[in-house]
């Protein structure tokens, strides 16, 4: 008697999870079709990170004049040399 109730509860829970997975799969397919249906959205979504990166790179390169003394010049993004203290210090600051 108890085993039949437990079996029925497990079967009900499995059916509930299965139906929930089906609903989520249908939602994901619908969302994907909505996003991919318009070529302009796909092109914008694919090119937006590259455009932002290029814009920031140009802003940084043009915003810093050559006269400001910076280690390695204004076009360098990392120091010319790295010591172990600098390396471990940057890890600690990052953490």
Phi and psi in radians as a Rosetta constraint file:
Dihedral C 1 N 2 CA 2 C 2 CIRCULARHARMONIC -1.169 0.35
Dihedral N 2 CA 2 C 2 N 3 CIRCULARHARMONIC -0.677 0.35
Dihedral C 2 N 3 CA 3 C 3 CIRCULARHARMONIC -1.129 0.35
Dihedral N 3 CA 3 C 3 N 4 CIRCULARHARMONIC -0.597 0.35
Dihedral C 3 N 4 CA 4 C 4 CIRCULARHARMONIC -1.218 0.35
Dihedral N 4 CA 4 C 4 N 5 CIRCULARHARMONIC -0.626 0.35
Dihedral C 4 N 5 CA 5 C 5 CIRCULARHARMONIC -1.179 0.35
Dihedral N 5 CA 5 C 5 N 6 CIRCULARHARMONIC -0.763 0.35
Dihedral C 5 N 6 CA 6 C 6 CIRCULARHARMONIC -1.097 0.35
Dihedral N 6 CA 6 C 6 N 7 CIRCULARHARMONIC -0.744 0.35
Dihedral C 6 N 7 CA 7 C 7 CIRCULARHARMONIC -1.093 0.35
Dihedral N 7 CA 7 C 7 N 8 CIRCULARHARMONIC -0.716 0.35
Dihedral C 7 N 8 CA 8 C 8 CIRCULARHARMONIC -1.146 0.35
Dihedral N 8 CA 8 C 8 N 9 CIRCULARHARMONIC -0.725 0.35
Dihedral C 8 N 9 CA 9 C 9 CIRCULARHARMONIC -1.139 0.35
Dihedral N 9 CA 9 C 9 N 10 CIRCULARHARMONIC -0.736 0.35
Dihedral C 9 N 10 CA 10 C 10 CIRCULARHARMONIC -1.145 0.35
Dihedral N 10 CA 10 C 10 N 11 CIRCULARHARMONIC -0.690 0.35
Dihedral C 10 N 11 CA 11 C 11 CIRCULARHARMONIC -1.142 0.35
Dihedral N 11 CA 11 C 11 N 12 CIRCULARHARMONIC -0.701 0.35
Dihedral C 11 N 12 CA 12 C 12 CIRCULARHARMONIC -1.133 0.35
Dihedral N 12 CA 12 C 12 N 13 CIRCULARHARMONIC -0.727 0.35
Dihedral C 12 N 13 CA 13 C 13 CIRCULARHARMONIC -1.143 0.35
Dihedral N 13 CA 13 C 13 N 14 CIRCULARHARMONIC -0.704 0.35
Dihedral C 13 N 14 CA 14 C 14 CIRCULARHARMONIC -1.123 0.35
Dihedral N 14 CA 14 C 14 N 15 CIRCULARHARMONIC -0.708 0.35
Dihedral C 14 N 15 CA 15 C 15 CIRCULARHARMONIC -1.155 0.35
Dihedral N 15 CA 15 C 15 N 16 CIRCULARHARMONIC -0.667 0.35
Dihedral C 15 N 16 CA 16 C 16 CIRCULARHARMONIC -1.137 0.35
Dihedral N 16 CA 16 C 16 N 17 CIRCULARHARMONIC -0.775 0.35
Dihedral C 16 N 17 CA 17 C 17 CIRCULARHARMONIC -1.115 0.35
Dihedral N 17 CA 17 C 17 N 18 CIRCULARHARMONIC -0.683 0.35
Dihedral C 17 N 18 CA 18 C 18 CIRCULARHARMONIC -1.127 0.35
Dihedral N 18 CA 18 C 18 N 19 CIRCULARHARMONIC -0.761 0.35
Dihedral C 18 N 19 CA 19 C 19 CIRCULARHARMONIC -1.190 0.35
Dihedral N 19 CA 19 C 19 N 20 CIRCULARHARMONIC -0.630 0.35
Dihedral C 19 N 20 CA 20 C 20 CIRCULARHARMONIC -1.117 0.35
Dihedral N 20 CA 20 C 20 N 21 CIRCULARHARMONIC -0.694 0.35
Dihedral C 20 N 21 CA 21 C 21 CIRCULARHARMONIC -1.151 0.35
Dihedral N 21 CA 21 C 21 N 22 CIRCULARHARMONIC -0.648 0.35
Dihedral C 21 N 22 CA 22 C 22 CIRCULARHARMONIC -1.140 0.35
Dihedral N 22 CA 22 C 22 N 23 CIRCULARHARMONIC -0.738 0.35
Dihedral C 22 N 23 CA 23 C 23 CIRCULARHARMONIC -1.107 0.35
Dihedral N 23 CA 23 C 23 N 24 CIRCULARHARMONIC -0.747 0.35
Dihedral C 23 N 24 CA 24 C 24 CIRCULARHARMONIC -1.134 0.35
Dihedral N 24 CA 24 C 24 N 25 CIRCULARHARMONIC -0.705 0.35
Dihedral C 24 N 25 CA 25 C 25 CIRCULARHARMONIC -1.107 0.35
Dihedral N 25 CA 25 C 25 N 26 CIRCULARHARMONIC -0.729 0.35
Dihedral C 25 N 26 CA 26 C 26 CIRCULARHARMONIC -1.109 0.35
Dihedral N 26 CA 26 C 26 N 27 CIRCULARHARMONIC -0.696 0.35
Dihedral C 26 N 27 CA 27 C 27 CIRCULARHARMONIC -1.133 0.35
Dihedral N 27 CA 27 C 27 N 28 CIRCULARHARMONIC -0.734 0.35
Dihedral C 27 N 28 CA 28 C 28 CIRCULARHARMONIC -1.142 0.35
Dihedral N 28 CA 28 C 28 N 29 CIRCULARHARMONIC -0.690 0.35
Dihedral C 28 N 29 CA 29 C 29 CIRCULARHARMONIC -1.127 0.35
Dihedral N 29 CA 29 C 29 N 30 CIRCULARHARMONIC -0.759 0.35
Dihedral C 29 N 30 CA 30 C 30 CIRCULARHARMONIC -1.119 0.35
Dihedral N 30 CA 30 C 30 N 31 CIRCULARHARMONIC -0.737 0.35
Dihedral C 30 N 31 CA 31 C 31 CIRCULARHARMONIC -1.139 0.35
Dihedral N 31 CA 31 C 31 N 32 CIRCULARHARMONIC -0.723 0.35
Dihedral C 31 N 32 CA 32 C 32 CIRCULARHARMONIC -1.105 0.35
Dihedral N 32 CA 32 C 32 N 33 CIRCULARHARMONIC -0.732 0.35
Dihedral C 32 N 33 CA 33 C 33 CIRCULARHARMONIC -1.152 0.35
Dihedral N 33 CA 33 C 33 N 34 CIRCULARHARMONIC -0.646 0.35
Dihedral C 33 N 34 CA 34 C 34 CIRCULARHARMONIC -1.133 0.35
Dihedral N 34 CA 34 C 34 N 35 CIRCULARHARMONIC -0.767 0.35
Dihedral C 34 N 35 CA 35 C 35 CIRCULARHARMONIC -1.199 0.35
Dihedral N 35 CA 35 C 35 N 36 CIRCULARHARMONIC -0.772 0.35
Dihedral C 35 N 36 CA 36 C 36 CIRCULARHARMONIC -1.470 0.35
Dihedral N 36 CA 36 C 36 N 37 CIRCULARHARMONIC -0.066 0.35
Dihedral C 36 N 37 CA 37 C 37 CIRCULARHARMONIC -1.267 0.35
Dihedral N 37 CA 37 C 37 N 38 CIRCULARHARMONIC -0.529 0.35
Dihedral C 37 N 38 CA 38 C 38 CIRCULARHARMONIC -1.824 0.35
Dihedral N 38 CA 38 C 38 N 39 CIRCULARHARMONIC 2.080 0.35
Dihedral C 38 N 39 CA 39 C 39 CIRCULARHARMONIC -1.142 0.35
Dihedral N 39 CA 39 C 39 N 40 CIRCULARHARMONIC -0.526 0.35
Dihedral C 39 N 40 CA 40 C 40 CIRCULARHARMONIC -1.135 0.35
Dihedral N 40 CA 40 C 40 N 41 CIRCULARHARMONIC -0.706 0.35
Dihedral C 40 N 41 CA 41 C 41 CIRCULARHARMONIC -1.121 0.35
Dihedral N 41 CA 41 C 41 N 42 CIRCULARHARMONIC -0.739 0.35
Dihedral C 41 N 42 CA 42 C 42 CIRCULARHARMONIC -1.117 0.35
Dihedral N 42 CA 42 C 42 N 43 CIRCULARHARMONIC -0.790 0.35
Dihedral C 42 N 43 CA 43 C 43 CIRCULARHARMONIC -1.124 0.35
Dihedral N 43 CA 43 C 43 N 44 CIRCULARHARMONIC -0.743 0.35
Dihedral C 43 N 44 CA 44 C 44 CIRCULARHARMONIC -1.143 0.35
Dihedral N 44 CA 44 C 44 N 45 CIRCULARHARMONIC -0.764 0.35
Dihedral C 44 N 45 CA 45 C 45 CIRCULARHARMONIC -1.135 0.35
Dihedral N 45 CA 45 C 45 N 46 CIRCULARHARMONIC -0.602 0.35
Dihedral C 45 N 46 CA 46 C 46 CIRCULARHARMONIC -1.361 0.35
Dihedral N 46 CA 46 C 46 N 47 CIRCULARHARMONIC -0.575 0.35
Dihedral C 46 N 47 CA 47 C 47 CIRCULARHARMONIC -1.676 0.35
Dihedral N 47 CA 47 C 47 N 48 CIRCULARHARMONIC -0.239 0.35
Dihedral C 47 N 48 CA 48 C 48 CIRCULARHARMONIC -1.052 0.35
Dihedral N 48 CA 48 C 48 N 49 CIRCULARHARMONIC -0.814 0.35
Dihedral C 48 N 49 CA 49 C 49 CIRCULARHARMONIC -1.062 0.35
Dihedral N 49 CA 49 C 49 N 50 CIRCULARHARMONIC -0.692 0.35
Dihedral C 49 N 50 CA 50 C 50 CIRCULARHARMONIC -1.160 0.35
Dihedral N 50 CA 50 C 50 N 51 CIRCULARHARMONIC -0.699 0.35
Dihedral C 50 N 51 CA 51 C 51 CIRCULARHARMONIC -1.156 0.35
Dihedral N 51 CA 51 C 51 N 52 CIRCULARHARMONIC -0.697 0.35
Dihedral C 51 N 52 CA 52 C 52 CIRCULARHARMONIC -1.124 0.35
Dihedral N 52 CA 52 C 52 N 53 CIRCULARHARMONIC -0.779 0.35
Dihedral C 52 N 53 CA 53 C 53 CIRCULARHARMONIC -1.087 0.35
Dihedral N 53 CA 53 C 53 N 54 CIRCULARHARMONIC -0.766 0.35
Dihedral C 53 N 54 CA 54 C 54 CIRCULARHARMONIC -1.120 0.35
Dihedral N 54 CA 54 C 54 N 55 CIRCULARHARMONIC -0.717 0.35
Dihedral C 54 N 55 CA 55 C 55 CIRCULARHARMONIC -1.118 0.35
Dihedral N 55 CA 55 C 55 N 56 CIRCULARHARMONIC -0.752 0.35
Dihedral C 55 N 56 CA 56 C 56 CIRCULARHARMONIC -1.160 0.35
Dihedral N 56 CA 56 C 56 N 57 CIRCULARHARMONIC -0.671 0.35
Dihedral C 56 N 57 CA 57 C 57 CIRCULARHARMONIC -1.106 0.35
Dihedral N 57 CA 57 C 57 N 58 CIRCULARHARMONIC -0.743 0.35
Dihedral C 57 N 58 CA 58 C 58 CIRCULARHARMONIC -1.165 0.35
Dihedral N 58 CA 58 C 58 N 59 CIRCULARHARMONIC -0.687 0.35
Dihedral C 58 N 59 CA 59 C 59 CIRCULARHARMONIC -1.126 0.35
Dihedral N 59 CA 59 C 59 N 60 CIRCULARHARMONIC -0.702 0.35
Dihedral C 59 N 60 CA 60 C 60 CIRCULARHARMONIC -1.213 0.35
Dihedral N 60 CA 60 C 60 N 61 CIRCULARHARMONIC -0.765 0.35
Dihedral C 60 N 61 CA 61 C 61 CIRCULARHARMONIC -1.169 0.35
Dihedral N 61 CA 61 C 61 N 62 CIRCULARHARMONIC -0.646 0.35
Dihedral C 61 N 62 CA 62 C 62 CIRCULARHARMONIC -1.498 0.35
Dihedral N 62 CA 62 C 62 N 63 CIRCULARHARMONIC -0.393 0.35
Dihedral C 62 N 63 CA 63 C 63 CIRCULARHARMONIC -1.427 0.35
Dihedral N 63 CA 63 C 63 N 64 CIRCULARHARMONIC -0.339 0.35
Dihedral C 63 N 64 CA 64 C 64 CIRCULARHARMONIC -1.838 0.35
Dihedral N 64 CA 64 C 64 N 65 CIRCULARHARMONIC 1.989 0.35
Dihedral C 64 N 65 CA 65 C 65 CIRCULARHARMONIC -1.260 0.35
Dihedral N 65 CA 65 C 65 N 66 CIRCULARHARMONIC 2.789 0.35
Dihedral C 65 N 66 CA 66 C 66 CIRCULARHARMONIC -1.234 0.35
Dihedral N 66 CA 66 C 66 N 67 CIRCULARHARMONIC -0.336 0.35
Dihedral C 66 N 67 CA 67 C 67 CIRCULARHARMONIC -1.301 0.35
Dihedral N 67 CA 67 C 67 N 68 CIRCULARHARMONIC -0.365 0.35
Dihedral C 67 N 68 CA 68 C 68 CIRCULARHARMONIC -1.294 0.35
Dihedral N 68 CA 68 C 68 N 69 CIRCULARHARMONIC 2.168 0.35
Dihedral C 68 N 69 CA 69 C 69 CIRCULARHARMONIC -1.312 0.35
Dihedral N 69 CA 69 C 69 N 70 CIRCULARHARMONIC 1.911 0.35
Dihedral C 69 N 70 CA 70 C 70 CIRCULARHARMONIC -2.177 0.35
Dihedral N 70 CA 70 C 70 N 71 CIRCULARHARMONIC 2.464 0.35
Dihedral C 70 N 71 CA 71 C 71 CIRCULARHARMONIC -0.992 0.35
Dihedral N 71 CA 71 C 71 N 72 CIRCULARHARMONIC 2.015 0.35
Dihedral C 71 N 72 CA 72 C 72 CIRCULARHARMONIC 1.565 0.35
Dihedral N 72 CA 72 C 72 N 73 CIRCULARHARMONIC -0.007 0.35
Dihedral C 72 N 73 CA 73 C 73 CIRCULARHARMONIC 1.591 0.35
Dihedral N 73 CA 73 C 73 N 74 CIRCULARHARMONIC 2.996 0.35
Dihedral C 73 N 74 CA 74 C 74 CIRCULARHARMONIC -1.361 0.35
Dihedral N 74 CA 74 C 74 N 75 CIRCULARHARMONIC -0.204 0.35
Dihedral C 74 N 75 CA 75 C 75 CIRCULARHARMONIC -1.623 0.35
Dihedral N 75 CA 75 C 75 N 76 CIRCULARHARMONIC -0.124 0.35
Dihedral C 75 N 76 CA 76 C 76 CIRCULARHARMONIC -1.514 0.35
Dihedral N 76 CA 76 C 76 N 77 CIRCULARHARMONIC 2.429 0.35
Dihedral C 76 N 77 CA 77 C 77 CIRCULARHARMONIC -1.824 0.35
Dihedral N 77 CA 77 C 77 N 78 CIRCULARHARMONIC -0.292 0.35
Dihedral C 77 N 78 CA 78 C 78 CIRCULARHARMONIC -2.281 0.35
Dihedral N 78 CA 78 C 78 N 79 CIRCULARHARMONIC 2.781 0.35
Dihedral C 78 N 79 CA 79 C 79 CIRCULARHARMONIC -1.126 0.35
Dihedral N 79 CA 79 C 79 N 80 CIRCULARHARMONIC 2.800 0.35
Dihedral C 79 N 80 CA 80 C 80 CIRCULARHARMONIC -1.194 0.35
Dihedral N 80 CA 80 C 80 N 81 CIRCULARHARMONIC -0.644 0.35
Dihedral C 80 N 81 CA 81 C 81 CIRCULARHARMONIC -2.236 0.35
Dihedral N 81 CA 81 C 81 N 82 CIRCULARHARMONIC 2.694 0.35
Dihedral C 81 N 82 CA 82 C 82 CIRCULARHARMONIC -2.300 0.35
Dihedral N 82 CA 82 C 82 N 83 CIRCULARHARMONIC 2.171 0.35
Dihedral C 82 N 83 CA 83 C 83 CIRCULARHARMONIC -1.670 0.35
Dihedral N 83 CA 83 C 83 N 84 CIRCULARHARMONIC 2.784 0.35
Dihedral C 83 N 84 CA 84 C 84 CIRCULARHARMONIC -1.009 0.35
Dihedral N 84 CA 84 C 84 N 85 CIRCULARHARMONIC -0.607 0.35
Dihedral C 84 N 85 CA 85 C 85 CIRCULARHARMONIC -1.129 0.35
Dihedral N 85 CA 85 C 85 N 86 CIRCULARHARMONIC -0.712 0.35
Dihedral C 85 N 86 CA 86 C 86 CIRCULARHARMONIC -1.136 0.35
Dihedral N 86 CA 86 C 86 N 87 CIRCULARHARMONIC -0.715 0.35
Dihedral C 86 N 87 CA 87 C 87 CIRCULARHARMONIC -1.099 0.35
Dihedral N 87 CA 87 C 87 N 88 CIRCULARHARMONIC -0.896 0.35
Dihedral C 87 N 88 CA 88 C 88 CIRCULARHARMONIC -1.222 0.35
Dihedral N 88 CA 88 C 88 N 89 CIRCULARHARMONIC -0.552 0.35
Dihedral C 88 N 89 CA 89 C 89 CIRCULARHARMONIC -1.141 0.35
Dihedral N 89 CA 89 C 89 N 90 CIRCULARHARMONIC -0.696 0.35
Dihedral C 89 N 90 CA 90 C 90 CIRCULARHARMONIC -1.189 0.35
Dihedral N 90 CA 90 C 90 N 91 CIRCULARHARMONIC -0.579 0.35
Dihedral C 90 N 91 CA 91 C 91 CIRCULARHARMONIC -1.149 0.35
Dihedral N 91 CA 91 C 91 N 92 CIRCULARHARMONIC -0.758 0.35
Dihedral C 91 N 92 CA 92 C 92 CIRCULARHARMONIC -1.121 0.35
Dihedral N 92 CA 92 C 92 N 93 CIRCULARHARMONIC -0.715 0.35
Dihedral C 92 N 93 CA 93 C 93 CIRCULARHARMONIC -1.136 0.35
Dihedral N 93 CA 93 C 93 N 94 CIRCULARHARMONIC -0.661 0.35
Dihedral C 93 N 94 CA 94 C 94 CIRCULARHARMONIC -1.144 0.35
Dihedral N 94 CA 94 C 94 N 95 CIRCULARHARMONIC -0.609 0.35
